[in-house]
Amino acid sequence: MAARAAAVSPRAVAAAAAAGGGAAPPPPVVQYVVLRRDLWRGLGWPLGAVAAQACHAATAALWLSREDEVTRRYCEGPALDAMHKVVLEVKSEQQLVNLSEKLKDSGVVHKLWMEQPENIPTCLATKPYAKDDVAALFKKYNLCKDPIGPK
């Protein structure tokens, strides 16, 4: 999948619109992070442990794609302060593994994070992509909400 654009800050979009820039802004570049809801709702993992899983997966995906042009633009210069991440949830380990397989089949570069030493899949993160290139693959998943709230 070829990514099309670098991350653009909301201020840059507003400035271009105010200046009468006729061209539509490029689609946002995002990194998707997907967590297993059963970690905190069923297995009682604390917020810090769940957050660490997201950090591990996102960092690993960025590192593995560090030579990718879109990843470099996502992490360099002003874009570093304007990153977009979409954090979603799946219900179970099996749903996470199934999503990882679906992403592999679609050619989407991602990291399925395996917590060690237990070898448990906990989270996945994609490399940065133009949102338009990958959003359809994630549309059935909900935004991650209230990670430690009531069941």
N, C-alpha and C positions, 0 to 999 in steps of 0.2 A: 504494500500500500504506500503510495507516495503521499507524503504530507505536503500541504500547500503553503502554509504561512507561519510566520513567527507570532508569538504572543504580542498582543497590542493592548496597551493600557486603556482603561476607560477615558482617562484624560486626553490621550492622543486621539481617540475616536471623536470626542466632543470638540476638540480643537480643529480637527479636519472638517467636521460638520459646520462649525461656526465660520470657518474660512471659506466655506462654499465648495469644499472638495466634493466633486460630483461622483467620484468612484465610491462604491460600497466598500466598507472596511473588510479586510480579510476575515475569514471565520476564526473564532478564537482557537488557540491551541490549548489542549487540556491533557492532564494526566488523570486517568481513572484509577481509583483505589477501591477495592471491594473487600469488605470484612464479613466474617461469619457471625451472624447474630447469636447463634447458639453459644458462642464463647462467653458472652456476658449474661445472656438470658437463661441458659440451661446449665452451663458449667461454672458460673460464678466468677469469671475472670474480672479482676479490677480494671478500672478505666486506664490506668497507667500501662498495664500489660497489653491491653487491646491497642492503645495508641502506639506502643512500641512495635507491634506487628505491622501496623500501617506504615510507620517510619522505615522499618526494615525493608518491606516490599518496595516502597517508593524509591528509597535510596538505591536499592539493588537494580531496579529497572532503569533508573537514570544512569547508573554506572555502566551497566551492560550495553546501553545505547549511547554512550558518551561520544562516539565518533559520528553519530547521526546528526545531520545538519539541523533538523528541527529540534532535537534535544539540546544542541549547543546554543541555538538561538533562544530557547526556553530558559536557559540557565545563565546567559551572558548579559552584561550591560543592564540597561533599564528593565529588561524583561525579568530579571531576577527578582525584582520587587513587585512584579505583576503576574506571578504564576497563578494559573487556574487549575484547581483539582476538583474532581467530582468524586465524592465519597459515597459509595453505595453499600448495600448489605444483601447478603444471601442468607437463607434460613439454616443451611447445614454444610457440613464438610462435603457431602456428595454434590450439592449444588455448586460449590466453589470449584471442585474438580471438573464437573461438567462444563462450567463456564471456561475454565482454562483450556479444555479440549476444543471447545467451540472457537476460542480465540486463536489457538494454534491452527485449526483448520482454515480459518479466515486470514491467516498470515499476520495477525496482530502480535507484535513483539510485546511480551510481558514477562513478569517474574511471579511465579507461584511461590510464596514464602512458606517454607517448611520449618516449623519450630523444632529445634534440636535440644536435647538428644531424642525426644519422643518421635520425631519425624512426622509431625502433625501439620497438614496444610491449614494455615490460619488466615491467609490474606493473599490477594494478588494486586499487582499494580502494572499498568501499561507504561510504555515509554510515552512521551508526549506526542500527541497526534492533533491534526486539525480536527476539531470536534465533528465537522460534517463527515469525515472519513470513517469514524467508528461509532458514533452515537447510536445508530440503529442496533448495534450488537448489545447495547446496555439498556435499551428502552424498557424491558420488562422488569428491571430491578428497581427497588425503592431507594431513595436517598436514606442514608444512615441517620437515624434520629434517636435521641434519648438513649444513648448506648448503655447506661447503667440504671435507667429508671425501672419502674415496676413491670412485672411480667405481663 
